[in-house]
Amino acid sequence: MATSLLPEERALTTLHTIALAVATLASSGTDRRLLLEGSGVSCSDLDTPDKLITHAQELRVFANALANTRDPALGLSLGLRMHVSAYGMLGYTMLASRTLRDALTIALGRPALLGTYFKLSLEDDGDEARLVAVGYRYAPELTVFNSELCLTSLLTVLQDLLGTSIRPLRVCLSYRPPLHAATYEQMLGCPVEFGASRNALCFDAELLDRTLPLADPVTYHYGLQQCLKLDAQLDSRHDVLDQIRHHLADNLREACDLDSVARQLHRSERTLRRHLQQLNTSFQRLLDEVRYDKARQLLVQTDLPIYLIAEQLGYSETASFRHAFQRWSGQSPSLYRR
């Protein structure tokens, strides 16, 4: 199934995580092209800091990495290499924050800049502070990998910010022990609890109000303004995609092209095309997304015959719709309806 068409996998993220993964594994002899295969990301893209990709593209690279390395603990080892500088301006602003609590507050308030698959929160409970990661809703086969990557990268960030190695009090994980469970305590240096109610990295709460060694108020305030600007730009790019999708959804019966959509949105075709290229997508991809959403809705919620559904989606021939739906979902419209 073309998972990138699913609504929950349309969030955009930066290239920093897969750039690190590819660079790390390539240094160990893994072919970069194998890691990027099927993701729509090229080797040259990894050198383009302002390029954005979908979470589905990133997940494909992660799946390729696991398949090509056959290392079940890959999420742990990559997370331990995810230093705070990998987060660009957000990372440097965190380093310049006054305290660890200030740094974490900035990061957790900018999830788009973190590029996380989880809803992250900070809990301060007496002697124990907890970075909690919940709400994972992406590729289930990568649950363990992404949980490992998330929590170990948070540990690495804490150590980078404090300028010293720290030993977590414990790590809680919401899944059952994997086959490589024995490596967790060895790599994390603390007790690990599997089958917990949620994922959490637990550490000494006293660390939260410790002054950071690289704290600098001038750099902090400059960085904070840049982070706010980057966050707004990311939101505006999402808005452009949403505007195009909404217009297409309301006009699927008509023969839509990028020029007509641009006129309706009072933008130039060139501007929209540039936006789409920056977001690593295309007009045809958005049109496919909208058609796929509408097709699934009509197939499940109505008894309309297939040829009428094809007409509502803007297809002049039913066979073209059948072929497209097979490509999107891996099955025919009739089989999906059952």
C-alpha positions as CSV (number, residue, x, y, z in Angstrom):
1,M,0.0,0.0,0.0
2,A,1.2,3.5,-0.8
3,T,1.3,4.6,2.9
4,S,2.4,8.1,2.0
5,L,-1.2,8.7,0.8
6,L,-2.7,8.1,4.3
7,P,-3.7,11.3,6.0
8,E,-1.9,10.5,9.2
9,E,1.4,10.2,7.3
10,R,1.4,13.6,5.6
11,A,3.3,15.4,8.4
12,L,6.5,17.0,7.1
13,T,9.9,16.8,8.7
14,T,13.5,17.8,8.1
15,L,16.2,15.6,6.7
16,H,18.5,15.6,9.7
17,T,17.5,12.2,11.1
18,I,17.9,10.2,7.9
19,A,21.0,12.2,6.9
20,L,22.6,11.1,10.2
21,A,21.4,7.5,9.7
22,V,22.7,7.3,6.1
23,A,26.0,8.9,7.0
24,T,26.5,6.6,10.0
25,L,25.6,3.4,8.1
26,A,27.5,4.4,4.9
27,S,30.7,4.8,7.0
28,S,30.2,1.1,8.0
29,G,30.0,0.1,4.4
30,T,26.3,0.1,3.7
31,D,25.4,1.5,0.2
32,R,23.6,4.8,0.5
33,R,21.5,4.0,-2.5
34,L,20.1,0.9,-0.8
35,L,19.2,3.0,2.3
36,L,17.3,5.6,0.2
37,E,15.7,3.1,-2.2
38,G,12.0,3.7,-2.7
39,S,12.0,6.8,-0.5
40,G,12.0,9.5,-3.1
41,V,15.0,11.0,-1.5
42,S,18.3,11.3,-3.4
43,C,21.8,11.4,-2.2
44,S,22.1,15.0,-3.3
45,D,18.9,15.8,-1.2
46,L,20.8,15.0,2.0
47,D,23.0,18.1,1.4
48,T,20.0,20.4,1.1
49,P,19.2,21.7,4.6
50,D,15.9,23.4,3.7
51,K,14.4,20.4,2.0
52,L,11.4,18.8,3.7
53,I,10.2,15.2,3.4
54,T,7.1,13.3,4.7
55,H,7.3,11.0,7.6
56,A,6.4,8.2,5.2
57,Q,9.6,8.8,3.3
58,E,11.6,8.8,6.5
59,L,10.0,5.6,7.6
60,R,11.0,4.0,4.4
61,V,14.6,4.8,5.0
62,F,14.4,3.4,8.5
63,A,12.9,0.2,7.2
64,N,15.7,0.0,4.6
65,A,18.3,0.5,7.3
66,L,16.9,-2.3,9.4
67,A,16.7,-4.6,6.4
68,N,20.2,-3.9,5.2
69,T,22.0,-3.9,8.5
70,R,20.1,-6.7,10.2
71,D,20.9,-5.0,13.5
72,P,17.9,-5.3,15.8
73,A,19.4,-2.6,18.2
74,L,19.9,-0.1,15.4
75,G,17.4,2.4,17.0
76,L,19.4,2.4,20.2
77,S,22.8,3.0,18.5
78,L,21.5,5.7,16.1
79,G,19.8,7.5,19.0
80,L,23.0,7.7,21.0
81,R,24.6,9.5,18.0
82,M,21.7,12.0,17.6
83,H,23.6,15.0,19.2
84,V,21.8,18.2,19.9
85,S,23.6,20.0,17.0
86,A,21.7,17.7,14.6
87,Y,18.6,19.8,15.3
88,G,20.0,22.9,13.7
89,M,18.9,26.2,15.1
90,L,16.7,24.6,17.6
91,G,19.6,22.6,19.0
92,Y,21.9,25.7,19.3
93,T,19.1,27.6,21.0
94,M,18.7,24.8,23.5
95,L,22.4,24.9,24.2
96,A,22.3,28.6,24.9
97,S,19.3,28.3,27.3
98,R,19.8,29.2,30.9
99,T,18.7,25.9,32.4
100,L,17.9,22.4,31.3
101,R,14.2,23.0,32.0
102,D,14.3,26.1,29.7
103,A,15.9,24.1,26.9
104,L,13.4,21.3,27.1
105,T,10.5,23.7,27.3
106,I,11.6,25.3,24.0
107,A,12.0,21.9,22.3
108,L,8.8,20.3,23.5
109,G,6.9,23.4,22.3
110,R,8.3,23.0,18.8
111,P,7.5,19.4,17.9
112,A,7.6,20.2,14.1
113,L,11.3,21.3,14.5
114,L,12.1,18.2,16.5
115,G,10.5,15.9,13.9
116,T,9.3,13.4,16.4
117,Y,6.7,10.7,15.9
118,F,5.6,11.0,19.5
119,K,3.8,13.5,21.7
120,L,6.5,14.5,24.1
121,S,6.0,16.0,27.6
122,L,8.0,16.8,30.6
123,E,6.9,15.7,34.1
124,D,8.5,16.9,37.3
125,D,7.5,14.5,40.1
126,G,9.4,15.1,43.3
127,D,12.9,13.6,42.9
128,E,12.2,12.1,39.5
129,A,11.7,14.0,36.2
130,R,10.3,12.2,33.2
131,L,10.4,12.8,29.5
132,V,7.3,11.0,28.3
133,A,6.7,9.8,24.7
134,V,3.2,8.7,23.8
135,G,0.9,8.7,20.8
136,Y,2.9,6.7,18.2
137,R,0.6,6.0,15.3
138,Y,2.8,5.2,12.3
139,A,4.3,2.0,10.9
140,P,3.6,-0.6,13.6
141,E,6.6,-2.8,12.4
142,L,8.9,0.2,13.3
143,T,7.4,0.8,16.8
144,V,10.4,-0.7,18.6
145,F,12.9,1.1,16.4
146,N,11.3,4.5,16.7
147,S,10.8,4.2,20.4
148,E,14.5,3.3,20.8
149,L,15.5,6.1,18.6
150,C,13.3,8.6,20.4
151,L,14.4,7.8,24.0
152,T,18.1,7.3,23.4
153,S,18.3,10.5,21.3
154,L,16.6,12.4,24.2
155,L,19.3,10.9,26.5
156,T,22.0,12.1,24.2
157,V,20.5,15.6,24.0
158,L,20.3,15.8,27.9
159,Q,24.0,14.9,28.1
160,D,25.0,17.4,25.4
161,L,23.1,20.2,27.1
162,L,24.5,19.5,30.5
163,G,28.0,18.9,29.2
164,T,28.4,15.7,31.1
165,S,27.4,12.0,31.1
166,I,24.4,11.2,33.1
167,R,22.9,7.9,34.3
168,P,19.1,7.8,33.9
169,L,17.1,6.5,36.9
170,R,15.2,4.2,34.6
171,V,13.7,3.8,31.1
172,C,10.1,2.7,30.7
173,L,8.9,1.1,27.4
174,S,5.3,0.2,26.5
175,Y,6.2,-2.9,24.5
176,R,7.2,-6.4,25.4
177,P,10.9,-7.2,25.6
178,P,12.3,-7.7,22.1
179,L,14.9,-10.4,21.4
180,H,17.7,-7.9,21.9
181,A,16.3,-6.7,25.3
182,A,19.6,-7.7,27.1
183,T,21.4,-4.9,25.2
184,Y,19.2,-2.1,26.6
185,E,20.7,-1.9,30.1
186,Q,24.2,-2.2,28.7
187,M,23.7,0.7,26.2
188,L,21.5,2.9,28.5
189,G,23.3,2.3,31.8
190,C,20.1,2.0,33.8
191,P,17.2,-0.3,34.7
192,V,14.7,-0.9,31.9
193,E,11.0,-1.7,32.4
194,F,9.2,-3.3,29.5
195,G,5.4,-3.5,29.3
196,A,5.0,-0.1,30.9
197,S,1.9,2.0,30.4
198,R,3.9,4.5,28.4
199,N,7.4,5.3,27.2
200,A,9.5,7.5,29.5
201,L,13.1,8.5,30.1
202,C,13.4,9.1,33.9
203,F,16.2,11.1,35.4
204,D,17.1,13.1,38.5
205,A,14.8,16.1,38.8
206,E,17.6,18.2,40.3
207,L,19.1,18.4,36.8
208,L,16.2,20.4,35.5
209,D,17.2,23.7,37.2
210,R,20.9,23.2,36.7
211,T,22.5,26.1,34.8
212,L,23.8,25.0,31.4
213,P,27.5,25.4,30.7
214,L,27.0,27.1,27.3
215,A,24.1,29.4,28.5
216,D,24.2,32.7,26.7
217,P,21.2,35.1,26.9
218,V,22.0,37.0,23.6
219,T,22.4,33.8,21.6
220,Y,19.3,32.3,23.2
221,H,17.0,35.3,22.3
222,Y,18.3,35.4,18.8
223,G,17.9,31.6,18.4
224,L,14.4,31.7,19.8
225,Q,13.3,34.3,17.3
226,Q,14.8,32.1,14.5
227,C,13.0,29.0,15.8
228,L,9.7,30.9,15.9
229,K,10.3,32.0,12.3
230,L,11.2,28.5,11.2
231,D,8.1,27.1,12.9
232,A,5.9,29.6,11.2
233,Q,7.4,28.8,7.8
234,L,6.7,25.1,8.4
235,D,3.1,25.9,9.3
236,S,2.7,28.1,6.3
237,R,4.0,25.4,4.0
238,H,1.5,23.0,5.6
239,D,-1.2,25.6,5.0
240,V,-0.3,25.8,1.3
241,L,-0.8,22.0,1.0
242,D,-4.0,22.1,2.8
243,Q,-5.4,24.9,0.6
244,I,-4.6,22.9,-2.5
245,R,-6.1,19.8,-1.0
246,H,-9.3,21.6,0.0
247,H,-9.7,23.1,-3.5
248,L,-9.2,19.8,-5.2
249,A,-11.6,18.0,-2.8
250,D,-14.3,20.5,-3.8
251,N,-13.6,20.3,-7.6
252,L,-12.7,16.7,-8.3
253,R,-15.3,16.4,-11.1
254,E,-13.6,19.1,-13.0
255,A,-10.4,18.7,-15.0
256,C,-8.0,20.3,-12.5
257,D,-4.5,21.4,-13.2
258,L,-1.9,23.4,-11.3
259,D,-2.5,26.6,-13.2
260,S,-6.3,26.6,-12.6
261,V,-5.7,25.9,-8.8
262,A,-3.1,28.7,-8.6
263,R,-5.6,31.2,-10.1
264,Q,-8.3,30.1,-7.6
265,L,-5.8,30.6,-4.7
266,H,-4.6,33.9,-6.1
267,R,-1.0,32.7,-6.5
268,S,1.2,32.1,-9.5
269,E,1.7,28.6,-10.8
270,R,5.4,29.1,-10.5
271,T,5.2,30.0,-6.8
272,L,3.0,26.9,-6.1
273,R,5.3,24.7,-8.1
274,R,8.3,26.0,-6.1
275,H,6.5,25.3,-2.8
276,L,5.7,21.8,-3.8
277,Q,9.2,21.1,-4.9
278,Q,10.5,22.4,-1.5
279,L,8.1,20.0,0.2
280,N,9.3,17.1,-2.0
281,T,5.9,16.6,-3.5
282,S,4.0,17.4,-6.6
283,F,0.6,18.4,-7.8
284,Q,-0.2,14.9,-9.1
285,R,0.7,13.4,-5.8
286,L,-1.7,15.8,-4.0
287,L,-4.4,15.0,-6.5
288,D,-3.8,11.3,-5.9
289,E,-4.1,11.8,-2.1
290,V,-7.4,13.6,-2.4
291,R,-8.8,11.1,-4.8
292,Y,-7.7,8.2,-2.7
293,D,-9.3,9.7,0.4
294,K,-12.6,10.4,-1.4
295,A,-12.6,7.0,-3.1
296,R,-12.2,5.1,0.3
297,Q,-15.0,7.3,1.8
298,L,-17.4,6.6,-1.1
299,L,-16.5,2.9,-1.2
300,V,-17.1,2.3,2.5
301,Q,-19.9,4.8,3.2
302,T,-22.1,4.5,0.1
303,D,-23.5,1.9,-2.3
304,L,-22.6,4.0,-5.4
305,P,-21.5,1.8,-8.3
306,I,-17.8,1.9,-9.2
307,Y,-18.4,3.9,-12.5
308,L,-20.2,6.7,-10.6
309,I,-17.4,6.9,-8.0
310,A,-14.9,7.2,-10.9
311,E,-17.0,10.1,-12.3
312,Q,-17.1,11.9,-9.0
313,L,-13.3,11.6,-8.7
314,G,-12.8,13.2,-12.2
315,Y,-12.0,10.1,-14.2
316,S,-13.4,9.9,-17.7
317,E,-12.9,6.1,-17.8
318,T,-13.7,3.6,-15.0
319,A,-10.7,1.5,-15.9
320,S,-8.4,4.4,-15.2
321,F,-9.8,4.7,-11.7
322,R,-9.6,0.9,-11.1
323,H,-5.9,1.0,-12.1
324,A,-5.1,4.0,-9.9
325,F,-6.9,2.5,-6.8
326,Q,-5.0,-0.7,-7.3
327,R,-1.7,1.3,-7.3
328,W,-2.7,3.3,-4.2
329,S,-4.0,0.5,-2.0
330,G,-2.7,-2.8,-3.5
331,Q,-6.3,-4.1,-4.1
332,S,-9.2,-3.4,-6.4
333,P,-12.1,-1.0,-5.5
334,S,-14.5,-4.0,-5.3
335,L,-12.2,-6.0,-2.9
336,Y,-11.6,-2.9,-0.7
337,R,-15.4,-2.3,-0.4
338,R,-15.8,-5.8,1.0
